[in-house]
Amino acid sequence: MKQLLIYLYSTLLTALIITGCQSSSHTRYAPDTEERIKQVENSLGDWVQTQYDTTWNLWERMKHHNITGVSIAVVHDFKLRNNAQEPLN
């Protein structure tokens, strides 16, 4: 009986730790920032663009190359931008 209680408590503790470490909500940004994020996600293309080329979607390319995660740095006017679209120093 004691072993069963230890097993149940350890299982419950593990479940609580796992659920506590997960992200609870999606980060929301200002509408103009959301639009810029969508532009980055949906404007992937080849090195050289012609009038016949199409752009790619980030999620489609990640699936195509079997990539599970990505980190993106956005550079605008030769300055690195953070999530709030302010230049980093």
PyMOL Python script that loads the backbone (N, CA, C, O; Angstrom):
from pymol import cmd

cmd.read_pdbstr("""\
ATOM      1  N   MET A   1       0.822  -1.193   0.000  1.00  0.00           N
ATOM      2  CA  MET A   1       0.000   0.000   0.000  1.00  0.00           C
ATOM      3  C   MET A   1       0.872   1.266   0.000  1.00  0.00           C
ATOM      4  O   MET A   1       0.567   2.234  -0.696  1.00  0.00           O
ATOM      5  N   LYS A   2       1.946   1.249   0.778  1.00  0.00           N
ATOM      6  CA  LYS A   2       2.831   2.403   0.856  1.00  0.00           C
ATOM      7  C   LYS A   2       3.491   2.670  -0.498  1.00  0.00           C
ATOM      8  O   LYS A   2       3.654   3.825  -0.892  1.00  0.00           O
ATOM      9  N   GLN A   3       3.867   1.612  -1.206  1.00  0.00           N
ATOM     10  CA  GLN A   3       4.482   1.767  -2.527  1.00  0.00           C
ATOM     11  C   GLN A   3       3.494   2.373  -3.517  1.00  0.00           C
ATOM     12  O   GLN A   3       3.879   3.180  -4.364  1.00  0.00           O
ATOM     13  N   LEU A   4       2.227   1.990  -3.414  1.00  0.00           N
ATOM     14  CA  LEU A   4       1.197   2.537  -4.295  1.00  0.00           C
ATOM     15  C   LEU A   4       1.030   4.036  -4.056  1.00  0.00           C
ATOM     16  O   LEU A   4       0.917   4.801  -5.013  1.00  0.00           O
ATOM     17  N   LEU A   5       1.013   4.465  -2.797  1.00  0.00           N
ATOM     18  CA  LEU A   5       0.885   5.886  -2.488  1.00  0.00           C
ATOM     19  C   LEU A   5       2.094   6.673  -2.993  1.00  0.00           C
ATOM     20  O   LEU A   5       1.939   7.766  -3.537  1.00  0.00           O
ATOM     21  N   ILE A   6       3.281   6.128  -2.817  1.00  0.00           N
ATOM     22  CA  ILE A   6       4.486   6.796  -3.318  1.00  0.00           C
ATOM     23  C   ILE A   6       4.414   6.925  -4.832  1.00  0.00           C
ATOM     24  O   ILE A   6       4.752   7.973  -5.383  1.00  0.00           O
ATOM     25  N   TYR A   7       3.979   5.871  -5.505  1.00  0.00           N
ATOM     26  CA  TYR A   7       3.846   5.901  -6.967  1.00  0.00           C
ATOM     27  C   TYR A   7       2.831   6.958  -7.393  1.00  0.00           C
ATOM     28  O   TYR A   7       3.094   7.733  -8.313  1.00  0.00           O
ATOM     29  N   LEU A   8       1.672   6.994  -6.731  1.00  0.00           N
ATOM     30  CA  LEU A   8       0.631   7.966  -7.089  1.00  0.00           C
ATOM     31  C   LEU A   8       1.108   9.401  -6.852  1.00  0.00           C
ATOM     32  O   LEU A   8       0.885  10.271  -7.694  1.00  0.00           O
ATOM     33  N   TYR A   9       1.757   9.655  -5.721  1.00  0.00           N
ATOM     34  CA  TYR A   9       2.261  10.997  -5.437  1.00  0.00           C
ATOM     35  C   TYR A   9       3.339  11.422  -6.430  1.00  0.00           C
ATOM     36  O   TYR A   9       3.354  12.565  -6.885  1.00  0.00           O
ATOM     37  N   SER A  10       4.235  10.506  -6.762  1.00  0.00           N
ATOM     38  CA  SER A  10       5.288  10.863  -7.723  1.00  0.00           C
ATOM     39  C   SER A  10       4.705  11.106  -9.109  1.00  0.00           C
ATOM     40  O   SER A  10       5.166  11.994  -9.826  1.00  0.00           O
ATOM     41  N   THR A  11       3.697  10.330  -9.496  1.00  0.00           N
ATOM     42  CA  THR A  11       3.035  10.542 -10.786  1.00  0.00           C
ATOM     43  C   THR A  11       2.318  11.890 -10.803  1.00  0.00           C
ATOM     44  O   THR A  11       2.406  12.633 -11.781  1.00  0.00           O
ATOM     45  N   LEU A  12       1.617  12.199  -9.728  1.00  0.00           N
ATOM     46  CA  LEU A  12       0.914  13.481  -9.635  1.00  0.00           C
ATOM     47  C   LEU A  12       1.897  14.648  -9.656  1.00  0.00           C
ATOM     48  O   LEU A  12       1.658  15.648 -10.333  1.00  0.00           O
ATOM     49  N   LEU A  13       2.995  14.528  -8.922  1.00  0.00           N
ATOM     50  CA  LEU A  13       4.003  15.580  -8.900  1.00  0.00           C
ATOM     51  C   LEU A  13       4.608  15.786 -10.285  1.00  0.00           C
ATOM     52  O   LEU A  13       4.803  16.924 -10.712  1.00  0.00           O
ATOM     53  N   THR A  14       4.902  14.704 -10.982  1.00  0.00           N
ATOM     54  CA  THR A  14       5.443  14.801 -12.341  1.00  0.00           C
ATOM     55  C   THR A  14       4.456  15.496 -13.269  1.00  0.00           C
ATOM     56  O   THR A  14       4.846  16.356 -14.059  1.00  0.00           O
ATOM     57  N   ALA A  15       3.182  15.131 -13.179  1.00  0.00           N
ATOM     58  CA  ALA A  15       2.161  15.758 -14.025  1.00  0.00           C
ATOM     59  C   ALA A  15       2.041  17.250 -13.723  1.00  0.00           C
ATOM     60  O   ALA A  15       1.903  18.056 -14.644  1.00  0.00           O
ATOM     61  N   LEU A  16       2.092  17.623 -12.457  1.00  0.00           N
ATOM     62  CA  LEU A  16       2.004  19.040 -12.098  1.00  0.00           C
ATOM     63  C   LEU A  16       3.212  19.824 -12.597  1.00  0.00           C
ATOM     64  O   LEU A  16       3.068  20.956 -13.057  1.00  0.00           O
ATOM     65  N   ILE A  17       4.388  19.236 -12.509  1.00  0.00           N
ATOM     66  CA  ILE A  17       5.591  19.918 -13.001  1.00  0.00           C
ATOM     67  C   ILE A  17       5.514  20.112 -14.504  1.00  0.00           C
ATOM     68  O   ILE A  17       5.843  21.185 -15.008  1.00  0.00           O
ATOM     69  N   ILE A  18       5.082  19.085 -15.226  1.00  0.00           N
ATOM     70  CA  ILE A  18       4.999  19.174 -16.689  1.00  0.00           C
ATOM     71  C   ILE A  18       3.986  20.229 -17.108  1.00  0.00           C
ATOM     72  O   ILE A  18       4.277  21.044 -17.984  1.00  0.00           O
ATOM     73  N   THR A  19       2.809  20.231 -16.505  1.00  0.00           N
ATOM     74  CA  THR A  19       1.796  21.217 -16.896  1.00  0.00           C
ATOM     75  C   THR A  19       2.187  22.620 -16.452  1.00  0.00           C
ATOM     76  O   THR A  19       1.828  23.593 -17.115  1.00  0.00           O
ATOM     77  N   GLY A  20       2.907  22.746 -15.357  1.00  0.00           N
ATOM     78  CA  GLY A  20       3.343  24.060 -14.896  1.00  0.00           C
ATOM     79  C   GLY A  20       4.410  24.673 -15.774  1.00  0.00           C
ATOM     80  O   GLY A  20       4.536  25.896 -15.829  1.00  0.00           O
ATOM     81  N   CYS A  21       5.185  23.845 -16.465  1.00  0.00           N
ATOM     82  CA  CYS A  21       6.264  24.338 -17.319  1.00  0.00           C
ATOM     83  C   CYS A  21       5.791  24.707 -18.719  1.00  0.00           C
ATOM     84  O   CYS A  21       6.539  25.319 -19.482  1.00  0.00           O
ATOM     85  N   GLN A  22       4.576  24.347 -19.060  1.00  0.00           N
ATOM     86  CA  GLN A  22       4.073  24.648 -20.394  1.00  0.00           C
ATOM     87  C   GLN A  22       3.577  26.081 -20.463  1.00  0.00           C
ATOM     88  O   GLN A  22       3.119  26.648 -19.471  1.00  0.00           O
ATOM     89  N   SER A  23       3.678  26.653 -21.654  1.00  0.00           N
ATOM     90  CA  SER A  23       3.201  28.011 -21.868  1.00  0.00           C
ATOM     91  C   SER A  23       1.683  28.030 -21.769  1.00  0.00           C
ATOM     92  O   SER A  23       1.008  27.192 -22.367  1.00  0.00           O
ATOM     93  N   SER A  24       1.149  28.976 -21.022  1.00  0.00           N
ATOM     94  CA  SER A  24      -0.293  29.002 -20.806  1.00  0.00           C
ATOM     95  C   SER A  24      -1.042  29.848 -21.825  1.00  0.00           C
ATOM     96  O   SER A  24      -2.247  29.669 -22.002  1.00  0.00           O
ATOM     97  N   SER A  25      -0.361  30.755 -22.491  1.00  0.00           N
ATOM     98  CA  SER A  25      -1.065  31.591 -23.456  1.00  0.00           C
ATOM     99  C   SER A  25      -0.109  32.064 -24.540  1.00  0.00           C
ATOM    100  O   SER A  25       1.108  32.097 -24.357  1.00  0.00           O
ATOM    101  N   HIS A  26      -0.690  32.425 -25.657  1.00  0.00           N
ATOM    102  CA  HIS A  26       0.077  32.969 -26.778  1.00  0.00           C
ATOM    103  C   HIS A  26       0.310  34.450 -26.527  1.00  0.00           C
ATOM    104  O   HIS A  26      -0.607  35.167 -26.129  1.00  0.00           O
ATOM    105  N   THR A  27       1.522  34.904 -26.756  1.00  0.00           N
ATOM    106  CA  THR A  27       1.848  36.314 -26.560  1.00  0.00           C
ATOM    107  C   THR A  27       1.120  37.157 -27.596  1.00  0.00           C
ATOM    108  O   THR A  27       1.136  36.841 -28.786  1.00  0.00           O
ATOM    109  N   ARG A  28       0.490  38.216 -27.146  1.00  0.00           N
ATOM    110  CA  ARG A  28      -0.223  39.132 -28.035  1.00  0.00           C
ATOM    111  C   ARG A  28       0.591  40.408 -28.183  1.00  0.00           C
ATOM    112  O   ARG A  28       1.183  40.901 -27.223  1.00  0.00           O
ATOM    113  N   TYR A  29       0.611  40.932 -29.401  1.00  0.00           N
ATOM    114  CA  TYR A  29       1.338  42.158 -29.700  1.00  0.00           C
ATOM    115  C   TYR A  29       0.368  43.185 -30.258  1.00  0.00           C
ATOM    116  O   TYR A  29      -0.790  42.875 -30.535  1.00  0.00           O
ATOM    117  N   ALA A  30       0.846  44.400 -30.418  1.00  0.00           N
ATOM    118  CA  ALA A  30       0.045  45.457 -31.032  1.00  0.00           C
ATOM    119  C   ALA A  30      -0.294  45.050 -32.463  1.00  0.00           C
ATOM    120  O   ALA A  30       0.452  44.283 -33.072  1.00  0.00           O
ATOM    121  N   PRO A  31      -1.410  45.550 -33.016  1.00  0.00           N
ATOM    122  CA  PRO A  31      -1.822  45.149 -34.369  1.00  0.00           C
ATOM    123  C   PRO A  31      -0.756  45.378 -35.437  1.00  0.00           C
ATOM    124  O   PRO A  31      -0.599  44.540 -36.326  1.00  0.00           O
ATOM    125  N   ASP A  32      -0.019  46.490 -35.377  1.00  0.00           N
ATOM    126  CA  ASP A  32       1.008  46.727 -36.394  1.00  0.00           C
ATOM    127  C   ASP A  32       2.163  45.738 -36.246  1.00  0.00           C
ATOM    128  O   ASP A  32       2.764  45.329 -37.239  1.00  0.00           O
ATOM    129  N   THR A  33       2.473  45.355 -35.010  1.00  0.00           N
ATOM    130  CA  THR A  33       3.516  44.353 -34.784  1.00  0.00           C
ATOM    131  C   THR A  33       3.064  42.993 -35.284  1.00  0.00           C
ATOM    132  O   THR A  33       3.850  42.266 -35.890  1.00  0.00           O
ATOM    133  N   GLU A  34       1.802  42.638 -35.037  1.00  0.00           N
ATOM    134  CA  GLU A  34       1.257  41.370 -35.551  1.00  0.00           C
ATOM    135  C   GLU A  34       1.335  41.330 -37.075  1.00  0.00           C
ATOM    136  O   GLU A  34       1.641  40.287 -37.653  1.00  0.00           O
ATOM    137  N   GLU A  35       1.064  42.451 -37.724  1.00  0.00           N
ATOM    138  CA  GLU A  35       1.133  42.515 -39.185  1.00  0.00           C
ATOM    139  C   GLU A  35       2.563  42.299 -39.668  1.00  0.00           C
ATOM    140  O   GLU A  35       2.787  41.594 -40.653  1.00  0.00           O
ATOM    141  N   ARG A  36       3.522  42.895 -38.988  1.00  0.00           N
ATOM    142  CA  ARG A  36       4.930  42.703 -39.373  1.00  0.00           C
ATOM    143  C   ARG A  36       5.364  41.253 -39.176  1.00  0.00           C
ATOM    144  O   ARG A  36       6.116  40.711 -39.985  1.00  0.00           O
ATOM    145  N   ILE A  37       4.888  40.630 -38.102  1.00  0.00           N
ATOM    146  CA  ILE A  37       5.203  39.218 -37.871  1.00  0.00           C
ATOM    147  C   ILE A  37       4.632  38.371 -38.999  1.00  0.00           C
ATOM    148  O   ILE A  37       5.306  37.468 -39.496  1.00  0.00           O
ATOM    149  N   LYS A  38       3.396  38.650 -39.409  1.00  0.00           N
ATOM    150  CA  LYS A  38       2.786  37.909 -40.523  1.00  0.00           C
ATOM    151  C   LYS A  38       3.566  38.106 -41.813  1.00  0.00           C
ATOM    152  O   LYS A  38       3.702  37.171 -42.602  1.00  0.00           O
ATOM    153  N   GLN A  39       4.080  39.316 -42.036  1.00  0.00           N
ATOM    154  CA  GLN A  39       4.883  39.564 -43.237  1.00  0.00           C
ATOM    155  C   GLN A  39       6.135  38.698 -43.237  1.00  0.00           C
ATOM    156  O   GLN A  39       6.501  38.134 -44.268  1.00  0.00           O
ATOM    157  N   VAL A  40       6.789  38.591 -42.094  1.00  0.00           N
ATOM    158  CA  VAL A  40       7.996  37.762 -42.006  1.00  0.00           C
ATOM    159  C   VAL A  40       7.640  36.292 -42.217  1.00  0.00           C
ATOM    160  O   VAL A  40       8.351  35.579 -42.925  1.00  0.00           O
ATOM    161  N   GLU A  41       6.550  35.836 -41.613  1.00  0.00           N
ATOM    162  CA  GLU A  41       6.153  34.431 -41.719  1.00  0.00           C
ATOM    163  C   GLU A  41       5.732  34.043 -43.128  1.00  0.00           C
ATOM    164  O   GLU A  41       5.914  32.894 -43.532  1.00  0.00           O
ATOM    165  N   ASN A  42       5.176  34.978 -43.878  1.00  0.00           N
ATOM    166  CA  ASN A  42       4.589  34.637 -45.176  1.00  0.00           C
ATOM    167  C   ASN A  42       5.335  35.207 -46.372  1.00  0.00           C
ATOM    168  O   ASN A  42       4.804  35.185 -47.482  1.00  0.00           O
ATOM    169  N   SER A  43       6.540  35.712 -46.186  1.00  0.00           N
ATOM    170  CA  SER A  43       7.261  36.344 -47.294  1.00  0.00           C
ATOM    171  C   SER A  43       8.610  35.694 -47.571  1.00  0.00           C
ATOM    172  O   SER A  43       9.559  36.372 -47.963  1.00  0.00           O
ATOM    173  N   LEU A  44       8.696  34.404 -47.372  1.00  0.00           N
ATOM    174  CA  LEU A  44       9.953  33.714 -47.657  1.00  0.00           C
ATOM    175  C   LEU A  44      10.079  33.496 -49.154  1.00  0.00           C
ATOM    176  O   LEU A  44       9.094  33.201 -49.831  1.00  0.00           O
ATOM    177  N   GLY A  45      11.282  33.639 -49.661  1.00  0.00           N
ATOM    178  CA  GLY A  45      11.499  33.443 -51.094  1.00  0.00           C
ATOM    179  C   GLY A  45      12.910  33.003 -51.386  1.00  0.00           C
ATOM    180  O   GLY A  45      13.745  32.894 -50.488  1.00  0.00           O
ATOM    181  N   ASP A  46      13.164  32.751 -52.653  1.00  0.00           N
ATOM    182  CA  ASP A  46      14.485  32.346 -53.102  1.00  0.00           C
ATOM    183  C   ASP A  46      15.440  33.531 -53.055  1.00  0.00           C
ATOM    184  O   ASP A  46      15.010  34.668 -52.860  1.00  0.00           O
ATOM    185  N   TRP A  47      16.732  33.270 -53.231  1.00  0.00           N
ATOM    186  CA  TRP A  47      17.731  34.341 -53.227  1.00  0.00           C
ATOM    187  C   TRP A  47      17.462  35.355 -54.329  1.00  0.00           C
ATOM    188  O   TRP A  47      17.592  36.560 -54.116  1.00  0.00           O
ATOM    189  N   VAL A  48      17.089  34.868 -55.500  1.00  0.00           N
ATOM    190  CA  VAL A  48      16.796  35.742 -56.637  1.00  0.00           C
ATOM    191  C   VAL A  48      15.316  35.584 -56.969  1.00  0.00           C
ATOM    192  O   VAL A  48      14.839  34.468 -57.178  1.00  0.00           O
ATOM    193  N   GLN A  49      14.598  36.689 -57.016  1.00  0.00           N
ATOM    194  CA  GLN A  49      13.169  36.663 -57.298  1.00  0.00           C
ATOM    195  C   GLN A  49      12.906  37.112 -58.731  1.00  0.00           C
ATOM    196  O   GLN A  49      13.488  38.088 -59.203  1.00  0.00           O
ATOM    197  N   THR A  50      12.030  36.396 -59.410  1.00  0.00           N
ATOM    198  CA  THR A  50      11.554  36.801 -60.724  1.00  0.00           C
ATOM    199  C   THR A  50      10.047  36.974 -60.643  1.00  0.00           C
ATOM    200  O   THR A  50       9.433  36.684 -59.617  1.00  0.00           O
ATOM    201  N   GLN A  51       9.467  37.442 -61.716  1.00  0.00           N
ATOM    202  CA  GLN A  51       8.017  37.664 -61.708  1.00  0.00           C
ATOM    203  C   GLN A  51       7.234  36.360 -61.634  1.00  0.00           C
ATOM    204  O   GLN A  51       6.046  36.377 -61.309  1.00  0.00           O
ATOM    205  N   TYR A  52       7.870  35.233 -61.927  1.00  0.00           N
ATOM    206  CA  TYR A  52       7.186  33.942 -61.935  1.00  0.00           C
ATOM    207  C   TYR A  52       7.309  33.199 -60.605  1.00  0.00           C
ATOM    208  O   TYR A  52       6.644  32.184 -60.397  1.00  0.00           O
ATOM    209  N   ASP A  53       8.147  33.695 -59.718  1.00  0.00           N
ATOM    210  CA  ASP A  53       8.355  33.025 -58.437  1.00  0.00           C
ATOM    211  C   ASP A  53       7.221  33.332 -57.470  1.00  0.00           C
ATOM    212  O   ASP A  53       6.574  34.376 -57.554  1.00  0.00           O
ATOM    213  N   THR A  54       6.996  32.407 -56.558  1.00  0.00           N
ATOM    214  CA  THR A  54       6.022  32.614 -55.490  1.00  0.00           C
ATOM    215  C   THR A  54       6.768  32.670 -54.160  1.00  0.00           C
ATOM    216  O   THR A  54       7.885  32.166 -54.039  1.00  0.00           O
ATOM    217  N   THR A  55       6.136  33.287 -53.169  1.00  0.00           N
ATOM    218  CA  THR A  55       6.736  33.317 -51.838  1.00  0.00           C
ATOM    219  C   THR A  55       6.284  32.083 -51.067  1.00  0.00           C
ATOM    220  O   THR A  55       5.296  31.436 -51.415  1.00  0.00           O
ATOM    221  N   TRP A  56       7.025  31.777 -50.021  1.00  0.00           N
ATOM    222  CA  TRP A  56       6.722  30.610 -49.204  1.00  0.00           C
ATOM    223  C   TRP A  56       6.258  31.047 -47.828  1.00  0.00           C
ATOM    224  O   TRP A  56       6.517  32.166 -47.386  1.00  0.00           O
ATOM    225  N   ASN A  57       5.575  30.143 -47.171  1.00  0.00           N
ATOM    226  CA  ASN A  57       5.133  30.339 -45.811  1.00  0.00           C
ATOM    227  C   ASN A  57       6.131  29.648 -44.880  1.00  0.00           C
ATOM    228  O   ASN A  57       6.601  28.551 -45.183  1.00  0.00           O
ATOM    229  N   LEU A  58       6.454  30.276 -43.765  1.00  0.00           N
ATOM    230  CA  LEU A  58       7.426  29.726 -42.823  1.00  0.00           C
ATOM    231  C   LEU A  58       7.024  28.334 -42.343  1.00  0.00           C
ATOM    232  O   LEU A  58       7.861  27.434 -42.279  1.00  0.00           O
ATOM    233  N   TRP A  59       5.752  28.157 -42.009  1.00  0.00           N
ATOM    234  CA  TRP A  59       5.291  26.866 -41.479  1.00  0.00           C
ATOM    235  C   TRP A  59       5.402  25.772 -42.535  1.00  0.00           C
ATOM    236  O   TRP A  59       5.774  24.644 -42.215  1.00  0.00           O
ATOM    237  N   GLU A  60       5.083  26.089 -43.791  1.00  0.00           N
ATOM    238  CA  GLU A  60       5.199  25.095 -44.866  1.00  0.00           C
ATOM    239  C   GLU A  60       6.651  24.684 -45.067  1.00  0.00           C
ATOM    240  O   GLU A  60       6.941  23.501 -45.244  1.00  0.00           O
ATOM    241  N   ARG A  61       7.564  25.649 -45.040  1.00  0.00           N
ATOM    242  CA  ARG A  61       8.988  25.340 -45.235  1.00  0.00           C
ATOM    243  C   ARG A  61       9.544  24.539 -44.059  1.00  0.00           C
ATOM    244  O   ARG A  61      10.365  23.642 -44.250  1.00  0.00           O
ATOM    245  N   MET A  62       9.098  24.861 -42.844  1.00  0.00           N
ATOM    246  CA  MET A  62       9.544  24.087 -41.688  1.00  0.00           C
ATOM    247  C   MET A  62       9.069  22.644 -41.801  1.00  0.00           C
ATOM    248  O   MET A  62       9.822  21.716 -41.507  1.00  0.00           O
ATOM    249  N   LYS A  63       7.830  22.454 -42.224  1.00  0.00           N
ATOM    250  CA  LYS A  63       7.299  21.102 -42.397  1.00  0.00           C
ATOM    251  C   LYS A  63       8.051  20.372 -43.506  1.00  0.00           C
ATOM    252  O   LYS A  63       8.368  19.191 -43.365  1.00  0.00           O
ATOM    253  N   HIS A  64       8.337  21.063 -44.603  1.00  0.00           N
ATOM    254  CA  HIS A  64       9.044  20.467 -45.737  1.00  0.00           C
ATOM    255  C   HIS A  64      10.429  19.968 -45.326  1.00  0.00           C
ATOM    256  O   HIS A  64      10.852  18.892 -45.747  1.00  0.00           O
ATOM    257  N   HIS A  65      11.132  20.746 -44.505  1.00  0.00           N
ATOM    258  CA  HIS A  65      12.494  20.396 -44.096  1.00  0.00           C
ATOM    259  C   HIS A  65      12.539  19.670 -42.746  1.00  0.00           C
ATOM    260  O   HIS A  65      13.618  19.428 -42.205  1.00  0.00           O
ATOM    261  N   ASN A  66      11.361  19.324 -42.205  1.00  0.00           N
ATOM    262  CA  ASN A  66      11.247  18.587 -40.944  1.00  0.00           C
ATOM    263  C   ASN A  66      11.932  19.334 -39.789  1.00  0.00           C
ATOM    264  O   ASN A  66      12.707  18.751 -39.031  1.00  0.00           O
ATOM    265  N   ILE A  67      11.632  20.627 -39.674  1.00  0.00           N
ATOM    266  CA  ILE A  67      12.175  21.487 -38.626  1.00  0.00           C
ATOM    267  C   ILE A  67      11.094  21.691 -37.565  1.00  0.00           C
ATOM    268  O   ILE A  67       9.959  22.030 -37.900  1.00  0.00           O
ATOM    269  N   THR A  68      11.433  21.487 -36.293  1.00  0.00           N
ATOM    270  CA  THR A  68      10.433  21.605 -35.230  1.00  0.00           C
ATOM    271  C   THR A  68      10.411  22.971 -34.554  1.00  0.00           C
ATOM    272  O   THR A  68       9.435  23.304 -33.883  1.00  0.00           O
ATOM    273  N   GLY A  69      11.458  23.762 -34.716  1.00  0.00           N
ATOM    274  CA  GLY A  69      11.490  25.078 -34.085  1.00  0.00           C
ATOM    275  C   GLY A  69      12.469  25.989 -34.786  1.00  0.00           C
ATOM    276  O   GLY A  69      13.399  25.533 -35.451  1.00  0.00           O
ATOM    277  N   VAL A  70      12.252  27.284 -34.630  1.00  0.00           N
ATOM    278  CA  VAL A  70      13.111  28.248 -35.302  1.00  0.00           C
ATOM    279  C   VAL A  70      13.156  29.532 -34.473  1.00  0.00           C
ATOM    280  O   VAL A  70      12.193  29.872 -33.785  1.00  0.00           O
ATOM    281  N   SER A  71      14.258  30.222 -34.546  1.00  0.00           N
ATOM    282  CA  SER A  71      14.397  31.528 -33.917  1.00  0.00           C
ATOM    283  C   SER A  71      14.759  32.521 -35.010  1.00  0.00           C
ATOM    284  O   SER A  71      15.646  32.259 -35.822  1.00  0.00           O
ATOM    285  N   ILE A  72      14.080  33.652 -35.033  1.00  0.00           N
ATOM    286  CA  ILE A  72      14.254  34.614 -36.118  1.00  0.00           C
ATOM    287  C   ILE A  72      14.695  35.957 -35.547  1.00  0.00           C
ATOM    288  O   ILE A  72      14.122  36.447 -34.574  1.00  0.00           O
ATOM    289  N   ALA A  73      15.702  36.537 -36.151  1.00  0.00           N
ATOM    290  CA  ALA A  73      16.123  37.899 -35.821  1.00  0.00           C
ATOM    291  C   ALA A  73      15.697  38.798 -36.975  1.00  0.00           C
ATOM    292  O   ALA A  73      15.989  38.509 -38.135  1.00  0.00           O
ATOM    293  N   VAL A  74      15.011  39.880 -36.656  1.00  0.00           N
ATOM    294  CA  VAL A  74      14.544  40.806 -37.680  1.00  0.00           C
ATOM    295  C   VAL A  74      15.456  42.028 -37.683  1.00  0.00           C
ATOM    296  O   VAL A  74      15.657  42.666 -36.649  1.00  0.00           O
ATOM    297  N   VAL A  75      16.002  42.346 -38.849  1.00  0.00           N
ATOM    298  CA  VAL A  75      16.869  43.507 -39.019  1.00  0.00           C
ATOM    299  C   VAL A  75      16.154  44.489 -39.941  1.00  0.00           C
ATOM    300  O   VAL A  75      15.744  44.128 -41.044  1.00  0.00           O
ATOM    301  N   HIS A  76      16.007  45.730 -39.484  1.00  0.00           N
ATOM    302  CA  HIS A  76      15.338  46.771 -40.262  1.00  0.00           C
ATOM    303  C   HIS A  76      16.192  48.028 -40.192  1.00  0.00           C
ATOM    304  O   HIS A  76      16.568  48.464 -39.103  1.00  0.00           O
ATOM    305  N   ASP A  77      16.498  48.608 -41.336  1.00  0.00           N
ATOM    306  CA  ASP A  77      17.376  49.785 -41.406  1.00  0.00           C
ATOM    307  C   ASP A  77      18.704  49.528 -40.688  1.00  0.00           C
ATOM    308  O   ASP A  77      19.204  50.377 -39.951  1.00  0.00           O
ATOM    309  N   PHE A  78      19.259  48.342 -40.921  1.00  0.00           N
ATOM    310  CA  PHE A  78      20.548  47.936 -40.355  1.00  0.00           C
ATOM    311  C   PHE A  78      20.546  47.880 -38.833  1.00  0.00           C
ATOM    312  O   PHE A  78      21.606  47.934 -38.210  1.00  0.00           O
ATOM    313  N   LYS A  79      19.360  47.771 -38.226  1.00  0.00           N
ATOM    314  CA  LYS A  79      19.254  47.666 -36.773  1.00  0.00           C
ATOM    315  C   LYS A  79      18.451  46.423 -36.419  1.00  0.00           C
ATOM    316  O   LYS A  79      17.449  46.109 -37.060  1.00  0.00           O
ATOM    317  N   LEU A  80      18.911  45.721 -35.384  1.00  0.00           N
ATOM    318  CA  LEU A  80      18.209  44.552 -34.891  1.00  0.00           C
ATOM    319  C   LEU A  80      16.978  45.005 -34.129  1.00  0.00           C
ATOM    320  O   LEU A  80      17.057  45.893 -33.280  1.00  0.00           O
ATOM    321  N   ARG A  81      15.837  44.393 -34.433  1.00  0.00           N
ATOM    322  CA  ARG A  81      14.583  44.760 -33.773  1.00  0.00           C
ATOM    323  C   ARG A  81      14.214  43.700 -32.748  1.00  0.00           C
ATOM    324  O   ARG A  81      14.493  42.517 -32.942  1.00  0.00           O
ATOM    325  N   ASN A  82      13.583  44.128 -31.649  1.00  0.00           N
ATOM    326  CA  ASN A  82      13.077  43.169 -30.675  1.00  0.00           C
ATOM    327  C   ASN A  82      11.578  43.002 -30.902  1.00  0.00           C
ATOM    328  O   ASN A  82      11.043  43.502 -31.891  1.00  0.00           O
ATOM    329  N   ASN A  83      10.892  42.299 -29.989  1.00  0.00           N
ATOM    330  CA  ASN A  83       9.464  42.032 -30.161  1.00  0.00           C
ATOM    331  C   ASN A  83       8.622  43.297 -30.189  1.00  0.00           C
ATOM    332  O   ASN A  83       7.575  43.327 -30.836  1.00  0.00           O
ATOM    333  N   ALA A  84       9.057  44.333 -29.504  1.00  0.00           N
ATOM    334  CA  ALA A  84       8.287  45.576 -29.459  1.00  0.00           C
ATOM    335  C   ALA A  84       8.597  46.486 -30.639  1.00  0.00           C
ATOM    336  O   ALA A  84       8.124  47.622 -30.684  1.00  0.00           O
ATOM    337  N   GLN A  85       9.385  46.002 -31.595  1.00  0.00           N
ATOM    338  CA  GLN A  85       9.745  46.751 -32.790  1.00  0.00           C
ATOM    339  C   GLN A  85      10.602  47.970 -32.485  1.00  0.00           C
ATOM    340  O   GLN A  85      10.669  48.898 -33.292  1.00  0.00           O
ATOM    341  N   GLU A  86      11.247  47.977 -31.350  1.00  0.00           N
ATOM    342  CA  GLU A  86      12.185  49.048 -31.014  1.00  0.00           C
ATOM    343  C   GLU A  86      13.594  48.582 -31.347  1.00  0.00           C
ATOM    344  O   GLU A  86      13.914  47.411 -31.141  1.00  0.00           O
ATOM    345  N   PRO A  87      14.444  49.468 -31.857  1.00  0.00           N
ATOM    346  CA  PRO A  87      15.824  49.047 -32.132  1.00  0.00           C
ATOM    347  C   PRO A  87      16.556  48.690 -30.844  1.00  0.00           C
ATOM    348  O   PRO A  87      16.413  49.370 -29.828  1.00  0.00           O
ATOM    349  N   LEU A  88      17.334  47.624 -30.895  1.00  0.00           N
ATOM    350  CA  LEU A  88      18.162  47.245 -29.754  1.00  0.00           C
ATOM    351  C   LEU A  88      19.482  47.985 -29.825  1.00  0.00           C
ATOM    352  O   LEU A  88      20.013  48.198 -30.915  1.00  0.00           O
ATOM    353  N   ASN A  89      20.013  48.373 -28.703  1.00  0.00           N
ATOM    354  CA  ASN A  89      21.301  49.076 -28.668  1.00  0.00           C
ATOM    355  C   ASN A  89      22.430  48.106 -28.485  1.00  0.00           C
ATOM    356  O   ASN A  89      23.591  48.513 -28.432  1.00  0.00           O
TER     357      ASN A  89
END
""", "prot")
cmd.dss("prot")
cmd.show_as("cartoon", "prot")
cmd.util.cbc("prot")
cmd.orient("prot")
